[in-house]
Amino acid sequence: METAKKQFNIPIAKPTLIGDETELIAQSLQSGWVSMGPLTQRFEQAVCEYTQARYGVAVNSCTSALHISMLIHGIGAGDEVLCPSYSFIATANAIRHSGAEPCFVDIDPNTLNMDPQAAEACIQERYTSEGVNRKTGRKLKGILLVHQLGIPADIDTFAALAKRYHLTLMEDNACGLGSTYKNNPLGSSGFTNSLSFHPRKVITTGEGGMLLTNDETLAEKARVLRAHGMSISDFVRHQSAATTYERYDVVGYNYRLTDMQAAIGIRQMEHLESFIVRRNQIADAYNQAFGQIEELSIIQPPTYVTRWNYQSYPLRLRGATQTQRDEFMLALQQQGITTRRGIPPMHKEPVYEQGIVLPQTETVSKTSVMLPIFPTMTDDEVRYVIDCVCLQITHLVSAKQPVS
Ligand SMILES: Cc1ncc(COP(=O)(O)O)c(C=O)c1O
């Protein structure tokens, strides 16, 4: 079998740290404000300006932001929240951390996001007209919409659905910073929105997240919950001329972000646009090459997706088995190209096994591969990935031919 000579070692993703973060991190260290100080506030403002959200509450991860989202909307024990199974497990974990349970919905294979029709069918089949799950007795309270891989989900359709069934709509926007929905940045909708700054995302703070909202009361509740339930933040107390005493009216968490992380985030935000431009150039090259190949299926987002940040690049091997997909990944690995399988469905994991079948989610997961994409990827590396993928596809096709 013909194989290309291994020319590169290309990871699936790589954070783009320019080096200009160092001086701002040093500023934090020298100032003595190393946690939840002025740089955290500056980072929150930078993200709000960019996303057009009114309030940003920086936290230590997207999972924490999602957990707080549930709590500020009064979701907890005895409740259920609709979400796609085709997502990273943190989506469902955050629901469970609140005491509620996820109710998994199938995806549209063309958008990789929760299918609004499947969501409505699920509401009608599994719940009474009062929103009580016929099997579990729990009450349906919300929808957690995921903008998977940075592809905006159809917010307006889900907003209408949420309104019809009196549900709270929230957005898991871990991957979607910089993507736009109907020309509006994700984060601007007004629905509680949670971002991730994990190294696999378009910008990173090492670990980190942010809750975005347009509602001042919800923002204030989130600020209190992220810092042990403290009614007045350390930063505000420090600035006060008078002696102030904090109160603890709710049980909170330590979900604080450090100012060193915020320093990295501030610099990352300054480069975000250039990161997204480069990600789109790479995706364009992939789309041009793979869009012509019958055995491959690329995502062609609907028109409401006015910009995709290409946090990840998914490719489907049409008609392939899971074994063939795994062999394809192994062959690329041997040529120095790291890929990842399609997202494993949460409803198949032991912690969330519900005995349900979600056909689209399962097929997409088994036949998908994520290809390397990151801003510092060179044109030669992109070309190499394209050549290796094309070569492996010819192998896959010839393996499928019946031997005469
Ligand atoms: C869709 C989705 N939600 C939530 C998370 C969790 O983000 P974090 O690692 O910042 O908690 C991720 C992370 O990969 C994700 O992809």
The ligand as an SDF file (V2000), in Angstrom:
LIG
                    3D

 16 16  0  0  0  0  0  0  0  0999 V2000
  -19.3050   22.0480   24.4770 C   0  0  0  0  0  0  0  0  0  0  0  0
  -18.4380   22.1590   25.7000 C   0  0  0  0  0  0  0  0  0  0  0  0
  -18.9950   22.4980   26.8760 N   0  0  0  0  0  0  0  0  0  0  0  0
  -18.2620   22.6360   27.9890 C   0  0  0  0  0  0  0  0  0  0  0  0
  -16.8970   22.4280   27.9770 C   0  0  0  0  0  0  0  0  0  0  0  0
  -16.1270   22.5640   29.2480 C   0  0  0  0  0  0  0  0  0  0  0  0
  -15.2140   23.6410   29.2320 O   0  0  0  0  0  0  0  0  0  0  0  0
  -14.1460   23.7950   30.3930 P   0  0  0  0  0  0  0  0  0  0  0  0
  -13.0780   22.7900   30.1470 O   0  0  0  0  0  0  0  0  0  0  0  0
  -13.6540   25.2090   30.2600 O   0  0  0  0  0  0  0  0  0  0  0  0
  -14.8480   23.5740   31.6740 O   0  0  0  0  0  0  0  0  0  0  0  0
  -16.2670   22.0810   26.7830 C   0  0  0  0  0  0  0  0  0  0  0  0
  -14.8300   21.8510   26.7560 C   0  0  0  0  0  0  0  0  0  0  0  0
  -14.2630   21.2230   25.9090 O   0  0  0  0  0  0  0  0  0  0  0  0
  -17.0640   21.9380   25.6120 C   0  0  0  0  0  0  0  0  0  0  0  0
  -16.5110   21.5810   24.4340 O   0  0  0  0  0  0  0  0  0  0  0  0
  1  2  1  0
  2  3  1  0
  2 15  2  0
  3  4  2  0
  4  5  1  0
  5  6  1  0
  5 12  2  0
  6  7  1  0
  7  8  1  0
  8  9  2  0
  8 10  1  0
  8 11  1  0
 12 13  1  0
 12 15  1  0
 13 14  2  0
 15 16  1  0
M  END
$$$$
